[in-house]
């Protein structure tokens, strides 16, 4: 018999949605989950992020010994944007007449996170685990930097894990490989002066414009692609410089976003930026700094493993469909969690919610899908561990 009724399962998700963890306050979510696990004697550990009083990861574990499955979801959500465009309170889980549960994070990805947490309790209380361990890792900061996942990797929480399940919204297809992402800040420093005497200053904008021009020219020569992930992408998305029209600007900056593939990965982009920096500084006597402040590697696995095959079999059964096994252009915490894992590692991204609902106005997850994923996770995790040799 299940520990939680359907209404109780929805109430837990509702409570988590009401915690406004918009790019912070993951500690509040961690405390809620910690108290929930405590009721069922599940050991937990909170890992605070350095210098962040409201940001933390939560780790919980059941079972013992090998093999070890890691299950993970992030506790932060993105901003609501213009709240006037919402037809529902973003931080109050609201069901419509089509069985959809609306709220910020309902799809991305508090429904997946809560489904994993509840499945852990259901497995423990029913005594379903005959061997092995399940390590639950709720992370902070996924939406911006993945600092929480980076901390878990640094502290060794992935060292003994044999398979990883991330419950990002992907109900229409099982993902086993995805692009990486980089955000790079390029700054140019000059010297201010009155615009009537520009020779007394140095215009910081000029070297930055040259940098962007040369960078684009060099990147246009890149001709690589991945059969699964397509081509890498690079875009200058923000540019700022100067503060008054009759003053020579002493500072200018541009922010770039890249989506990376193994054939042209984060390191190759960083090398490209640094080569361009050296060229422009030599030609213009400029002072340019390249700062990669978000750096998440692509995740590439073959997908040829029993964990993924079992996930697909159960997904097909639970939702009466032939699920696609696919790749994603989005990036997950797996970029850090799997830093030392090879392409034969068992990785699955599969969770409630449609990919297209992430970051949307009136974000939603179907209630029946959310509830079904809890039971699917119980079966997936126990069947995989109990049948392992």
Secondary structure, 3 states (H helix, E strand, C coil): CCCCCHHHHHHHHHHHHHCCCECCCHHHHHHHHHHHHHCCCCEEEEEECCCCCCCEEEEEEEEECCCEEEEEEECCECCCCCHHHCCCCCCCCEECCCCEEECCCCCCCHHHHHHHHHHHHHHHHHCCCCCEEEEEEEECCCCCCCHHHHHHHHCCCCCCCCEEEECCCCCCEEEEEECEEEEEEEEEECECEEHHHHHHCECHHHHHHHHHHHHHHHHCCCCCCECCCECCEEEEEEEEECCCCCEECCEEEEEEEEEEECCECHHHHHHHHHHHHHHHHHHHCCEEEEEEEEEECCECCCCCCHHHHHHHHHHHHHHCCCCEEEEECCCCCHHHHCCCCCCCCEEEECCCCCHHHCCCCCCEEEHHHHHHHHHHHHHHHHHHHHHCC
